[in-house]
Amino acid sequence: MKHLLLCAILSAVNFAQGQIDPFLGIVPLDQCDFSTPCSYIDIPNTSNNLWQRAESQKSILSHVGPVMITDSVHPYPNENISSFEIHWPAWNQYPLSLLLSFHHSMDSDSLMDGGIIEVSRDHGATWINVIEDQTNMLFLSNELYTSADTLFNGEKGFSGTFADRFTQIEWIWAFPIKDMPVDTMYYRFRFISDSTDHQKEGWMISDLSFAFVDLGSGINELQAFDFSFSPNPSNGNIELSCPFDIERAVLSDLNGLIISEETTVNKKALNYSGLSKGIYFLQLCTSDGRRSQTKRIVIN
């Protein structure tokens, strides 16, 4: 109860950036080490976008196995803007907290070229730098850039040369919740360079992970819910296995748009055989309304 009370008190003030607080513990949710493509990562297909999933052939940005990197062979060019996005469904499951972590390395012109992390809660219509995303929430971080770390265009971001930095960004929604985000939170990793070519290597992300923070007062208990289904991939007909009575099933696409919602569910089976082939997210909610869980499903 004391942690939720603390959040309620802090909601009345403007939050300053602080260190990650694990509260009663960090509960892992999902991870992507880029050894295989991750369905929720989108690399815009533009001619000047440097980002690619590949094995690095560079000396400073060195890593064994596939990574996300701004060109795996060549230095980054001048006057470039490149980005990739993460569309990860979170808020219907874990509405009070979210922790994004990643390992990364960089070689860029210090305080000139570099990388910016942005967040969107309107499906990419608008973006905001993560260190400015402090509306009605407790925003914490480890090894993130600060307001003094400005790039050539005045934006705040990472720059310089470093290897295998572990950065964590934590959002904790405070009470009263006035600005609850949509069920999918978008993140964008954007790399920019100025008009001078310094023959630097760029930016590399070696893994990503998502977790939520146990805030106490039964929050972790409410999230302790899981289900399984088969087959996956499926032709649309799936068999469910769940220890709880299911009241609602919500199927969303990669953009977070709801494709199907059933409020009275037979917890043994679901039928999505009429849908187009692709990757979807299936969320099940228990009949007491206190637990939910989302998993990826492939329909072929």
C-alpha positions as CSV (number, residue, x, y, z in Angstrom):
1,M,0.0,0.0,0.0
2,K,2.8,2.4,0.8
3,H,4.1,2.4,-2.8
4,L,0.6,3.1,-4.3
5,L,0.2,5.9,-1.7
6,L,3.6,7.3,-2.8
7,C,2.4,7.4,-6.4
8,A,-0.8,9.2,-5.4
9,I,1.2,11.8,-3.6
10,L,3.6,12.3,-6.4
11,S,0.9,12.7,-9.0
12,A,0.3,16.2,-7.7
13,V,3.7,17.4,-8.7
14,N,5.8,17.5,-11.9
15,F,8.1,14.5,-11.9
16,A,11.9,14.9,-12.3
17,Q,13.9,12.2,-13.9
18,G,15.3,9.8,-11.3
19,Q,16.9,6.4,-10.9
20,I,15.0,3.2,-11.6
21,D,13.0,2.0,-8.6
22,P,12.3,-1.8,-8.6
23,F,9.7,-1.4,-5.8
24,L,9.0,-5.0,-4.9
25,G,10.7,-6.5,-7.9
26,I,10.8,-6.5,-11.7
27,V,8.7,-9.1,-13.5
28,P,9.9,-10.0,-17.1
29,L,7.4,-10.0,-19.9
30,D,9.1,-10.2,-23.3
31,Q,12.5,-9.9,-25.0
32,C,14.0,-9.7,-28.4
33,D,17.7,-10.5,-29.0
34,F,17.3,-10.1,-32.8
35,S,18.5,-13.7,-33.4
36,T,15.2,-14.0,-35.3
37,P,12.9,-11.2,-36.5
38,C,10.6,-9.8,-33.8
39,S,7.0,-9.2,-35.1
40,Y,6.5,-6.0,-33.2
41,I,9.6,-4.2,-34.7
42,D,9.0,-2.1,-37.8
43,I,11.8,-0.7,-40.0
44,P,10.4,1.9,-42.5
45,N,11.2,0.9,-46.0
46,T,12.8,4.1,-47.3
47,S,15.9,4.5,-49.4
48,N,18.0,6.4,-46.9
49,N,17.0,4.3,-43.8
50,L,20.2,2.8,-42.4
51,W,18.6,0.5,-39.8
52,Q,18.8,-3.2,-40.5
53,R,18.8,-6.5,-38.6
54,A,22.2,-8.0,-39.4
55,E,25.6,-9.2,-38.0
56,S,27.9,-6.3,-37.4
57,Q,31.1,-6.2,-39.4
58,K,32.4,-3.1,-37.6
59,S,35.2,-2.8,-35.0
60,I,33.7,-0.5,-32.4
61,L,30.2,-1.7,-32.8
62,S,31.2,-5.3,-32.3
63,H,28.8,-8.1,-31.5
64,V,28.4,-11.9,-32.1
65,G,25.1,-12.6,-33.8
66,P,22.4,-10.4,-35.3
67,V,21.7,-6.9,-33.9
68,M,19.8,-3.8,-35.0
69,I,22.4,-1.5,-36.5
70,T,22.7,1.6,-38.6
71,D,24.3,-0.3,-41.6
72,S,26.4,-3.4,-40.6
73,V,29.3,-2.5,-42.9
74,H,29.7,1.1,-43.8
75,P,30.0,4.3,-41.7
76,Y,26.9,6.4,-41.4
77,P,26.6,9.2,-44.0
78,N,26.1,12.9,-43.3
79,E,22.7,14.5,-43.3
80,N,20.8,11.3,-42.5
81,I,17.7,10.5,-40.5
82,S,17.0,6.8,-39.9
83,S,14.6,5.1,-37.5
84,F,12.9,1.9,-36.5
85,E,9.8,1.5,-34.4
86,I,8.6,-0.9,-31.7
87,H,4.8,-1.6,-31.5
88,W,4.4,-3.6,-28.3
89,P,0.9,-4.1,-26.7
90,A,1.2,-3.3,-23.1
91,W,-1.3,-1.2,-21.4
92,N,-4.4,-3.5,-21.3
93,Q,-2.2,-6.0,-19.3
94,Y,0.0,-3.8,-17.2
95,P,-1.7,-0.4,-16.8
96,L,0.3,0.8,-13.8
97,S,3.9,0.3,-14.9
98,L,6.2,-0.6,-17.8
99,L,10.0,-1.0,-18.0
100,L,11.9,-0.9,-21.3
101,S,15.5,-2.1,-21.2
102,F,18.2,-2.4,-23.9
103,H,21.9,-2.9,-24.5
104,H,23.5,-0.6,-27.0
105,S,26.7,0.7,-28.4
106,M,27.5,3.9,-30.3
107,D,30.2,5.6,-32.3
108,S,29.2,9.2,-33.4
109,D,30.4,12.8,-33.4
110,S,30.0,13.8,-29.8
111,L,27.2,16.3,-29.1
112,M,26.5,16.5,-32.8
113,D,25.3,13.2,-34.3
114,G,23.5,10.6,-32.3
115,G,20.4,8.7,-31.2
116,I,17.0,9.8,-29.8
117,I,14.3,7.6,-28.2
118,E,10.7,8.7,-28.7
119,V,7.3,7.4,-27.5
120,S,3.9,7.7,-29.0
121,R,0.5,6.7,-27.6
122,D,-1.6,7.6,-30.6
123,H,-0.3,4.9,-33.0
124,G,2.6,7.1,-34.3
125,A,0.6,10.2,-35.1
126,T,2.7,12.3,-32.7
127,W,6.0,11.5,-31.0
128,I,7.8,12.9,-27.9
129,N,11.3,12.5,-26.6
130,V,11.1,10.0,-23.7
131,I,12.8,12.4,-21.2
132,E,10.0,14.9,-21.9
133,D,7.2,12.3,-21.5
134,Q,6.3,13.0,-17.9
135,T,2.6,13.7,-17.9
136,N,0.7,12.2,-15.0
137,M,3.4,9.6,-14.4
138,L,6.6,8.8,-12.5
139,F,9.4,8.7,-15.1
140,L,12.6,6.9,-14.1
141,S,15.7,5.8,-15.9
142,N,19.2,4.4,-15.7
143,E,22.0,5.3,-18.3
144,L,19.7,7.6,-20.4
145,Y,20.8,10.9,-21.8
146,T,20.0,14.1,-19.9
147,S,18.6,17.5,-20.9
148,A,22.3,18.7,-21.2
149,D,23.0,16.0,-23.9
150,T,21.9,18.0,-27.0
151,L,22.7,17.1,-30.6
152,F,23.4,19.4,-33.6
153,N,19.7,20.3,-34.0
154,G,19.0,20.9,-30.3
155,E,17.3,17.6,-29.7
156,K,18.3,15.6,-26.6
157,G,19.9,12.2,-27.3
158,F,22.9,9.8,-27.0
159,S,26.1,10.7,-28.7
160,G,29.9,10.0,-28.6
161,T,31.5,6.6,-28.3
162,F,30.5,3.9,-25.8
163,A,30.2,0.1,-25.8
164,D,27.5,-2.2,-24.3
165,R,25.6,0.4,-22.3
166,F,22.6,-0.9,-20.4
167,T,19.8,1.6,-20.5
168,Q,16.5,1.2,-18.6
169,I,13.4,3.5,-18.9
170,E,10.5,3.0,-16.4
171,W,7.1,4.5,-16.6
172,I,4.8,4.3,-13.5
173,W,1.3,5.7,-14.0
174,A,0.2,7.7,-11.0
175,F,-3.2,8.2,-9.4
176,P,-5.5,9.7,-10.2
177,I,-5.0,8.4,-13.8
178,K,-6.1,11.1,-16.1
179,D,-4.1,10.2,-19.3
180,M,-4.3,6.4,-19.7
181,P,-2.6,5.5,-22.9
182,V,-4.0,3.2,-25.6
183,D,-3.3,-0.5,-25.4
184,T,-0.3,-0.3,-27.7
185,M,2.6,1.9,-26.8
186,Y,5.0,2.8,-29.7
187,Y,8.7,3.5,-29.3
188,R,11.0,5.0,-32.0
189,F,14.8,4.8,-32.1
190,R,15.9,7.6,-34.4
191,F,19.5,8.3,-35.5
192,I,20.4,11.7,-37.0
193,S,23.7,13.1,-38.5
194,D,24.7,16.7,-39.5
195,S,26.3,17.9,-42.7
196,T,29.9,16.8,-41.8
197,D,31.0,13.2,-42.6
198,H,33.3,12.0,-39.7
199,Q,33.4,8.3,-40.9
200,K,31.9,7.1,-37.6
201,E,30.2,3.7,-37.2
202,G,26.8,4.7,-35.9
203,W,24.4,3.0,-33.4
204,M,23.8,-0.6,-32.5
205,I,21.0,-2.2,-30.3
206,S,21.9,-5.7,-29.2
207,D,18.8,-6.7,-27.4
208,L,15.5,-5.4,-26.0
209,S,13.4,-6.5,-23.1
210,F,10.1,-5.5,-21.5
211,A,9.0,-5.9,-17.9
212,F,6.6,-4.5,-15.3
213,V,7.3,-3.4,-11.8
214,D,5.6,-5.0,-8.9
215,L,4.2,-2.0,-7.0
216,G,2.8,-4.1,-4.1
217,S,-0.7,-4.1,-2.7
218,G,-1.7,-7.1,-4.8
219,I,-0.7,-5.6,-8.1
220,N,1.5,-8.5,-8.9
221,E,-1.2,-10.9,-7.8
222,L,-3.7,-9.4,-10.2
223,Q,-1.3,-9.9,-13.1
224,A,-0.4,-13.5,-12.2
225,F,-2.5,-15.0,-15.0
226,D,-1.4,-17.1,-18.0
227,F,-3.0,-19.2,-20.7
228,S,-1.8,-21.3,-23.6
229,F,-3.3,-22.2,-26.9
230,S,-2.6,-24.4,-29.9
231,P,-1.8,-24.7,-32.7
232,N,0.3,-21.7,-33.4
233,P,0.6,-20.9,-36.3
234,S,-3.1,-21.7,-36.8
235,N,-5.7,-21.7,-39.5
236,G,-7.8,-19.6,-37.2
237,N,-9.3,-22.4,-35.0
238,I,-7.5,-22.5,-31.7
239,E,-7.9,-24.6,-28.6
240,L,-7.4,-22.8,-25.2
241,S,-6.0,-24.0,-22.0
242,C,-6.6,-21.7,-19.0
243,P,-7.0,-22.2,-15.2
244,F,-9.5,-19.3,-15.0
245,D,-13.0,-18.6,-16.4
246,I,-12.6,-16.3,-19.4
247,E,-15.2,-13.5,-19.9
248,R,-13.6,-11.6,-22.8
249,A,-11.3,-12.3,-25.8
250,V,-9.8,-9.4,-27.8
251,L,-7.9,-9.9,-31.0
252,S,-5.8,-7.0,-32.3
253,D,-3.5,-6.5,-35.3
254,L,0.1,-5.3,-35.3
255,N,-1.1,-1.6,-35.2
256,G,-3.1,-2.2,-32.0
257,L,-6.4,-2.0,-33.8
258,I,-9.1,-4.3,-32.5
259,I,-10.2,-6.9,-35.0
260,S,-12.5,-9.0,-32.9
261,E,-13.9,-8.7,-29.4
262,E,-16.1,-11.4,-27.7
263,T,-17.6,-10.8,-24.3
264,T,-19.0,-14.3,-23.7
265,V,-16.2,-16.8,-24.4
266,N,-16.0,-20.5,-24.3
267,K,-12.6,-20.9,-22.7
268,K,-11.9,-24.1,-24.7
269,A,-11.9,-22.8,-28.2
270,L,-11.9,-19.7,-30.4
271,N,-12.6,-19.4,-34.2
272,Y,-10.8,-16.7,-36.3
273,S,-10.8,-18.7,-39.5
274,G,-12.1,-15.9,-41.6
275,L,-9.2,-13.5,-41.0
276,S,-6.4,-12.7,-43.4
277,K,-3.0,-14.4,-42.9
278,G,-0.7,-12.5,-40.5
279,I,0.4,-11.8,-36.9
280,Y,-2.2,-10.8,-34.3
281,F,-2.3,-10.3,-30.5
282,L,-4.9,-12.3,-28.5
283,Q,-5.8,-10.9,-25.1
284,L,-7.9,-12.9,-22.6
285,C,-9.6,-11.4,-19.6
286,T,-10.9,-13.3,-16.6
287,S,-14.6,-13.2,-15.5
288,D,-13.8,-11.4,-12.3
289,G,-12.3,-8.5,-14.4
290,R,-9.1,-8.6,-12.4
291,R,-6.6,-10.4,-14.6
292,S,-5.6,-10.3,-18.3
293,Q,-2.9,-11.6,-20.5
294,T,-1.9,-11.0,-24.2
295,K,0.0,-13.3,-26.5
296,R,1.1,-13.3,-30.2
297,I,-0.8,-15.6,-32.6
298,V,0.1,-16.3,-36.2
299,I,-2.8,-17.1,-38.6
300,N,-1.8,-18.8,-41.9
